Amino acid sequence: MFAGIDIGSVTTKAVIINEQEEITAFSLIPTSYDRQESGANVLESALEKAGKARDAIKYLVSTGYGRRAFTPSDKVLPEIVCHAKGTRFLFPAVRTIIDIGGQDSKVIELDEDGGVVRFEMNDKCAAGTGRFLEVLTERILNLPLDELGPLALKSKQHLTLSSVCTVFAESEIISLISEHKAKEDIAYGISKAIARRVIAMGAGGQISYNEPIVFSGGVAKNIGVVKAIEEELGKKVITPKEPQITAALGAAIFAKEHAASSQDQV
């Protein structure tokens, strides 16, 4: 068995695969202050689901923000290459990856062979991340986050937020509420704002948004943002069944490859 662990700022993910590169088990847990503990806990959870003991793992690769904190790793790899590896495994023809997580967003362009051509990443501002949605939805609209997407699809008067900054957008939404604008129209405006922010970030880095385009990360579960990205690009986007585990899956595949390489050297 081979394992990949993605220790993100909000969620820690683990994927276990076998020799045939089939996913045996995966697990997702909230990332705690102790990244080492988060990695250990998520691996234990995945192993329990797989019905395996820790010694069944032949090779382990970690990635994500907390990757270096997880000392049991056999190898540490950047999340960009792991996202590319895992997404291409699921969608072999993919040329563009849009990944929006809890605290960062990234756009990755791949060549025909799955190599990373260029990428842009936002990890210093809440705009264009899941945090942007969380603050505006739960605190301002008083809605559970999982209700934002379905609500946005009911919008009849499409509103556009002029700011993508979380602080200014918050003030703008408060003004819209004072004007008695419908919640579903504000929900649409929030979804559109995050789509515009991320797409503009990629365009600023000369990313072409070649198809097929795969949308991953926790925000990919939000159907309102999916629709907003498609409208903004004028192109169809694909969302994985489990959009949060692509980097951990890529790390697990790298683990299998590195284990084979190590064996060959012996």
C-alpha positions as CSV (number, residue, x, y, z in Angstrom):
1,M,0.0,0.0,0.0
2,F,1.1,3.6,-0.7
3,A,-0.1,6.7,1.1
4,G,-0.4,10.4,0.3
5,I,-1.1,13.0,2.9
6,D,-2.1,16.6,2.1
7,I,-1.9,18.8,5.2
8,G,-3.8,22.0,4.2
9,S,-4.4,25.1,6.3
10,V,-8.1,24.1,7.0
11,T,-8.4,20.3,6.1
12,T,-6.0,17.4,6.2
13,K,-6.5,14.6,3.7
14,A,-5.1,11.1,3.3
15,V,-5.4,8.7,0.4
16,I,-4.2,5.1,0.3
17,I,-3.7,3.2,-3.0
18,N,-2.7,-0.3,-3.9
19,E,-0.2,-1.6,-6.4
20,Q,-2.9,-1.2,-9.2
21,E,-3.3,2.5,-8.2
22,E,-6.8,1.9,-7.0
23,I,-8.0,4.0,-4.1
24,T,-8.4,1.7,-1.1
25,A,-9.4,4.4,1.3
26,F,-9.3,8.1,2.0
27,S,-10.1,10.4,4.9
28,L,-10.5,14.1,5.6
29,I,-10.3,15.8,9.0
30,P,-10.0,19.4,10.2
31,T,-6.3,20.6,10.4
32,S,-5.4,21.3,14.0
33,Y,-2.7,23.6,15.4
34,D,-0.3,20.5,15.6
35,R,0.3,19.6,11.9
36,Q,2.2,16.4,12.9
37,E,-0.8,15.3,14.9
38,S,-3.2,16.1,12.0
39,G,-1.1,14.0,9.6
40,A,-1.0,11.1,12.1
41,N,-4.7,11.2,12.8
42,V,-5.8,11.4,9.2
43,L,-3.5,8.5,8.2
44,E,-4.8,6.4,11.1
45,S,-8.4,7.2,10.0
46,A,-7.7,6.1,6.4
47,L,-5.9,2.9,7.6
48,E,-8.9,2.0,9.7
49,K,-11.2,2.4,6.7
50,A,-8.9,0.3,4.6
51,G,-8.7,-2.4,7.4
52,K,-4.9,-2.2,7.4
53,A,-2.1,-1.6,9.9
54,R,0.5,1.1,9.7
55,D,3.2,-1.3,8.5
56,A,1.1,-2.0,5.4
57,I,2.3,1.4,4.0
58,K,5.4,0.8,2.0
59,Y,6.0,4.5,1.1
60,L,4.4,7.8,2.2
61,V,4.6,11.2,0.6
62,S,3.3,14.4,2.2
63,T,2.3,17.6,0.6
64,G,0.4,20.9,1.4
65,Y,1.2,23.7,3.8
66,G,2.1,21.4,6.7
67,R,4.0,18.8,4.7
68,R,7.3,19.4,6.4
69,A,5.8,19.1,9.8
70,F,4.9,15.5,9.2
71,T,8.2,13.8,10.0
72,P,7.1,10.1,9.2
73,S,7.0,11.0,5.5
74,D,9.4,9.2,3.2
75,K,9.3,12.2,0.9
76,V,7.9,15.7,0.8
77,L,6.6,17.3,-2.4
78,P,5.1,20.7,-3.4
79,E,1.3,20.7,-3.6
80,I,1.2,22.1,-7.2
81,V,2.9,19.0,-8.7
82,C,0.7,16.7,-6.5
83,H,-2.5,18.5,-7.6
84,A,-1.4,18.1,-11.2
85,K,-0.5,14.4,-10.7
86,G,-3.8,13.5,-8.9
87,T,-6.1,15.5,-11.2
88,R,-4.5,14.0,-14.3
89,F,-4.9,10.5,-12.9
90,L,-8.7,11.2,-12.6
91,F,-8.9,13.2,-15.9
92,P,-6.1,12.3,-18.2
93,A,-6.8,15.1,-20.7
94,V,-6.9,17.9,-18.2
95,R,-5.2,21.1,-19.3
96,T,-6.3,23.6,-16.6
97,I,-6.9,23.1,-12.8
98,I,-8.7,25.6,-10.7
99,D,-8.4,24.7,-7.0
100,I,-10.1,26.8,-4.4
101,G,-9.5,25.7,-0.8
102,G,-10.3,27.2,2.6
103,Q,-7.4,29.6,2.8
104,D,-5.9,29.7,-0.7
105,S,-6.7,29.4,-4.4
106,K,-4.6,28.3,-7.3
107,V,-4.8,28.0,-11.1
108,I,-2.5,25.5,-12.8
109,E,-1.9,25.1,-16.5
110,L,-0.7,21.8,-17.8
111,D,0.8,20.7,-21.1
112,E,-0.4,17.7,-23.1
113,D,1.9,15.4,-21.1
114,G,0.5,16.6,-17.7
115,G,3.6,18.7,-16.9
116,V,3.1,22.0,-15.1
117,V,3.6,24.9,-17.5
118,R,2.7,27.7,-15.1
119,F,0.6,28.5,-12.1
120,E,-0.7,31.3,-10.0
121,M,-1.5,31.2,-6.4
122,N,-3.3,33.4,-3.8
123,D,-2.3,32.5,-0.3
124,K,-2.0,35.9,1.4
125,C,-5.5,37.2,1.1
126,A,-9.0,35.8,1.9
127,A,-10.4,37.1,-1.4
128,G,-10.9,34.2,-3.8
129,T,-10.9,31.5,-1.1
130,G,-13.3,29.5,0.9
131,R,-12.8,31.9,3.8
132,F,-14.3,34.7,1.6
133,L,-17.4,32.6,1.2
134,E,-17.5,31.6,4.9
135,V,-17.3,35.1,6.3
136,L,-19.8,36.6,3.9
137,T,-22.3,33.8,4.0
138,E,-22.4,32.7,7.7
139,R,-21.7,36.1,9.3
140,I,-23.5,38.5,7.0
141,L,-26.3,36.4,5.4
142,N,-26.7,34.2,8.5
143,L,-26.8,31.1,6.2
144,P,-25.0,27.7,6.6
145,L,-22.3,27.7,3.9
146,D,-23.7,24.6,2.2
147,E,-26.9,26.6,1.4
148,L,-25.2,29.3,-0.6
149,G,-24.8,27.4,-3.8
150,P,-28.4,26.2,-4.2
151,L,-29.6,29.7,-3.1
152,A,-27.5,31.4,-5.8
153,L,-29.1,29.3,-8.5
154,K,-32.5,30.8,-7.6
155,S,-31.3,34.3,-8.3
156,K,-33.6,36.4,-10.6
157,Q,-31.8,39.7,-10.4
158,H,-28.1,39.0,-10.8
159,L,-26.1,41.4,-8.6
160,T,-22.4,42.1,-9.0
161,L,-20.2,43.0,-6.1
162,S,-17.8,45.8,-7.2
163,S,-15.1,44.6,-4.7
164,V,-13.4,41.2,-4.3
165,C,-11.8,42.3,-1.1
166,T,-13.5,40.5,1.8
167,V,-13.6,43.6,4.0
168,F,-15.1,45.9,1.3
169,A,-17.4,43.2,0.0
170,E,-18.8,42.8,3.5
171,S,-19.6,46.5,3.6
172,E,-21.2,46.3,0.2
173,I,-23.4,43.3,1.1
174,I,-24.6,45.1,4.3
175,S,-25.6,48.0,2.0
176,L,-27.5,45.6,-0.3
177,I,-29.3,44.1,2.7
178,S,-30.3,47.6,3.7
179,E,-31.7,48.1,0.2
180,H,-33.8,44.9,0.8
181,K,-32.1,43.0,-2.0
182,A,-33.1,39.3,-2.1
183,K,-30.8,36.8,-0.4
184,E,-30.6,34.7,-3.5
185,D,-29.4,37.7,-5.5
186,I,-26.7,38.5,-3.0
187,A,-25.7,34.8,-2.9
188,Y,-25.3,35.0,-6.7
189,G,-23.2,38.2,-6.3
190,I,-20.9,36.5,-3.8
191,S,-20.4,33.4,-6.0
192,K,-19.7,35.7,-9.0
193,A,-17.2,37.7,-7.0
194,I,-15.0,34.7,-6.0
195,A,-15.2,33.4,-9.6
196,R,-14.0,36.7,-11.0
197,R,-11.2,37.0,-8.5
198,V,-9.7,33.6,-9.2
199,I,-10.1,33.8,-13.0
200,A,-8.5,37.2,-13.1
201,M,-5.6,35.9,-10.9
202,G,-4.9,33.1,-13.4
203,A,-5.3,35.5,-16.4
204,G,-2.8,37.8,-14.8
205,G,-0.3,34.9,-14.8
206,Q,-0.9,34.3,-18.5
207,I,-2.9,31.2,-18.0
208,S,-5.0,30.4,-21.1
209,Y,-7.7,28.3,-19.5
210,N,-7.4,25.6,-22.1
211,E,-10.0,22.9,-21.8
212,P,-10.7,20.4,-20.2
213,I,-10.8,22.5,-17.1
214,V,-11.1,20.7,-13.7
215,F,-12.3,22.6,-10.6
216,S,-11.2,21.1,-7.3
217,G,-10.9,22.0,-3.6
218,G,-13.6,22.4,-1.0
219,V,-15.3,25.3,-2.8
220,A,-15.9,23.0,-5.9
221,K,-18.7,21.5,-3.8
222,N,-20.5,24.9,-4.1
223,I,-22.7,24.6,-7.2
224,G,-23.2,28.4,-7.3
225,V,-19.4,29.0,-7.7
226,V,-19.2,26.2,-10.3
227,K,-21.9,28.0,-12.4
228,A,-20.3,31.4,-11.9
229,I,-16.9,30.1,-13.1
230,E,-18.5,28.6,-16.1
231,E,-20.3,31.8,-16.9
232,E,-17.2,33.9,-16.4
233,L,-15.1,31.7,-18.6
234,G,-17.8,30.8,-21.1
235,K,-16.5,27.2,-20.8
236,K,-17.6,24.0,-19.1
237,V,-15.7,22.9,-15.9
238,I,-15.5,19.4,-14.5
239,T,-15.7,18.8,-10.8
240,P,-14.3,15.5,-9.3
241,K,-16.6,13.4,-7.2
242,E,-14.3,14.0,-4.2
243,P,-12.8,17.4,-5.1
244,Q,-10.7,17.8,-1.9
245,I,-8.5,14.8,-2.3
246,T,-6.7,15.4,-5.6
247,A,-3.4,16.5,-4.1
248,A,-3.4,13.6,-1.6
249,L,-4.1,11.3,-4.4
250,G,-1.2,12.7,-6.4
251,A,1.0,12.3,-3.4
252,A,0.0,8.6,-3.1
253,I,0.8,8.0,-6.8
254,F,4.2,9.7,-6.4
255,A,4.7,7.4,-3.3
256,K,4.1,4.3,-5.5
257,E,6.5,5.6,-8.1
258,H,9.2,6.6,-5.7
259,A,8.9,3.2,-3.9
260,A,9.4,1.4,-7.3
261,S,12.4,3.7,-8.1
262,S,14.0,3.0,-4.7
263,Q,13.5,-0.8,-5.3
264,D,15.2,-0.5,-8.7
265,Q,18.2,1.2,-7.2
266,V,18.6,-1.5,-4.7
